[in-house]
Each structure stands twice: as C-alpha cells, then as structure tokens.
Amino acid sequence: MRGYGVSSLGTSPPNVQADARTMSTALPQAVRSHLDDPDRLAAVARLGLLGTPREEAFDRLTRLAARVLGVRGALVTVTTAEVQFCKSSVGLPEPWASSGLPLTYGLCPYTVASGEPLLVADARTDPRFHDNPGVRELGLAGYAGVPLLTSDGQAIGAFCAFDDRPRTWTAEDLQTLEDLAAATMTEVELRATTAAMRARAATLREEGATLEIINHVGRLLTAELDLATLVQAVTDAATALTGAHFGAFFYNSLDEGGEHYTLHAIAGVPREVFEQFPLPRNTALFGPTFRGDATVRIADVRQDERFGQNPPYYGMPASHLPVVSYLAVPVIARAGRVLGGLFFGHPEPDIFDERAERFAVGLAAQAAVAVENAHLYQQAQDELAARGRAEAGKEAFLDAVAHDLGNPLTTVKGQAQLLRRRARQGRADLATLETSLGAIEDATDRATRLIA
C-alpha cells in the first residue's frame, strides 16, 4: 500500500519515461495505462467528488498551502480517464478553474500515475515538461504535487502547489503538502463513509417499507376472500415494490375469437383513464404472459423486436400511457391454468431489475393461490345459496300440496260421515250411496293428480 512520506527531491516520476516530443502531443503510454486502471477509476467513482461544487472545507486547505508555501496557487484535482476535475483551486484562471483541465495540461496526471510526489523546479526548462500545453499557456514554472491516496492505495487525484517562478522545493515544503494531502483525503474518506452510511440507512428504510408491504399483503391474502379486494391489493403492492409508474391485472377468458381479457385492477392511474384504451390482445408482446409461457422484462419496449408488429396501431395507440420500461408476469393456478397476468409500465427506460422481477413473480404466485381460494369460497357460497333456495322451494311446495290436498280429503271425510249417519238412521238408499261414492271418487282423483 502506498502512503504519504517525505520523498527525495528532484527525482523523476516512476514509470514515466517520455521526452518532450511525446509530452507535447499526448500522455506517455505508461501514464495513460495508470490513469485508465479500472480499480483506480472505480475508487474515483466511489468517492463521488466529480461534478460537485467548491466547498470551504477544501478551499481552506488550498488557501493554506498557497500562503504557507508562498506560491501563486494550489489545487485539489480528481483525475478521471478524460479530465482533471478541480475540486478546489487557488490561483488557477478561468475557464479551467470551473471546467477542469485536459489531461495533457499540467503535471498532476504524472503525479497520479506515479503514486509518488513529483517536484519540478522549473517546468519551462525541464526537458520532460517544457512542451506541455499547461506549462506554456498557464505560465507554470515551479510545481510540487502529492498524490491523493485512498486507504487502499489508489491515487484518485493530486494536491499540488504551483508558481510562475522557478522554485527549489525543500523537505519541509514536501512535508507540508503531504500533510495537507492527508487532511484532504481524511475529509474525502469521511464524506464517502458518511454518504455510504446514509445510503445504507436509506436502503434499510426501503427494505423495511418493502417488508411492511409484503407482510400487509400476506395478511390480507390469508384473511380476505373478496376477489376484487384481493386482486386490487396485489396490484397495488406489486406496483409499489417494482417501482412501476402504473400496474394492472387482466383476467383470461375466451370469446368467439379465442381470446378476451378483462381489466380487473389498476394502480398508479385512475381506472377511467386506463379504460379508455383498448384491452391487450394475444400479440407477440402480450402472448407469452397470457399463455403462461414466461415472465417478460424489457428495458425499453420501443427497441424490442416484438413491439409495433400488429395492426391496427403497429405500436401504442394515440394517447396511450407512456410505457417504456415493461414488466409482465403470468398468474398461474396450481393446476396450470393461466388466470391472467400482472402488467407494469414506466415512462423511463431501465426501471425494472431482477429484484423487481422477483417481487412481481412472488406476488403473482400468491395472487394465484388467493384467487383460487376466493373462487372456491364463492363456489361454496353459491352452492349454499342454491341449497337455501331449493329448501325454500321445497317448503313452499309442501305447503301448497298440503293446502291443495286438504280440500279433496275434506270432501272424502264429509261424504263418509254422511253415509255413516244415514246408514245408522236406516236412510242409506241406493241413490244417496251412489252420490256420496261419486263425490269420494272425484276427491280421490284430485288428490291423485296433485301427488302425480
């Protein structure tokens, strides 16, 4: 691991072998290869300094360097593969102070590439640097630079002092620069650590919110049996967890043409907005979902070969919701029947990642179980209702039969009693007997017809 320490004065940067002709047109290959090192560039990106505004914490250090060393200016630079970003500067004219310096301007890239201090008494006469554009245009003479090293030894930039006069640098000068460079990196690393902790805290908060949504949906799916409520809850949760701008659940059903899809739930936009658009059809883009073939995740649907291949629109209908990122997951029952699909969209590209897909697939599986349970519950309720209606009909029928049978039986009973009285009185002649028996026969026929 490289560290800060007093280096010998007047030495050339290690691994920098170049003459004036090479320096005047491009960086030496040895310098370029060090600047392009992937690990170094990753460290530059991780620390997050690029493009940030000037800050007093760093300006204080460059002002101190210029004052203590008695030089024209001082810089804190962050070196990428294309430019030197000036996080802080004293004595550097515009536009370079704001826009940064090309890699071929000045000597900081050589300091960064070597990972060691670079001390130059007079760059104008130094054969390594006298043709450097920065030396000529900025009037650079004396230069002293120290690399800004991360805790794992990656040089992300340089802390330098420069003057428009020749300068003989002392060990004390170098120690001052190394102390200031170390203070700079302490500030940089502290900020990076703080930013990482804040990002981690934000991630934990997001994960906590995610778990709360998942737990809420889980509780709802186990306790709720109303189909509309279930599907809406799953659609809302999946839209939130995937980061979609809007989401929808469509049912599979068949019509004369062999396809028909019904919108059941919508999230992210009012239902009336969504219902004005045509329902999806079994096209090359939607087909895999409605057939249950696979999950479809597309970074930019406009670039997908399946997009815009079907009449009558050959793309999105006019005024359609702006779908760029696209995610669709089939909802499949345990027996393999495709119940429908969950569809998600966002107006920006590259929104849905593997994590979003896992959330959608998991919720689709839960939705399938819940939908089946709701269907079974509804079937049971329908059967109970049908049985209740049958029992009520039976009771009504028996009441009607009892009422209708009552009249014939009353007639039979009355005629029988009449015959018995006349027989006891000795008045049961043949005519009376025939009349009574005829009435009994008629009543018996009516009762028989009711039973039959």
VENBEL-V104786 format. One record per helix or strand. SS is the DSSP state (A for helix, B for strand). FROM is the first residue (numbers start at 1). TO is the last residue. If there is no record, write none. Layout:
ss=SS from=FROM to=TO
ss=SS from=FROM to=TO
//
This chain:
ss=A from=20 to=25
ss=A from=29 to=35
ss=A from=38 to=47
ss=A from=56 to=69
ss=B from=73 to=79
ss=B from=83 to=90
ss=A from=96 to=99
ss=B from=101 to=102
ss=A from=108 to=114
ss=B from=118 to=120
ss=A from=133 to=138
ss=B from=143 to=149
ss=B from=155 to=162
ss=A from=171 to=223
ss=A from=227 to=242
ss=B from=246 to=253
ss=B from=260 to=267
ss=A from=271 to=275
ss=A from=287 to=290
ss=B from=296 to=298
ss=A from=301 to=303
ss=B from=325 to=332
ss=B from=338 to=346
ss=A from=354 to=425
ss=A from=430 to=451
//
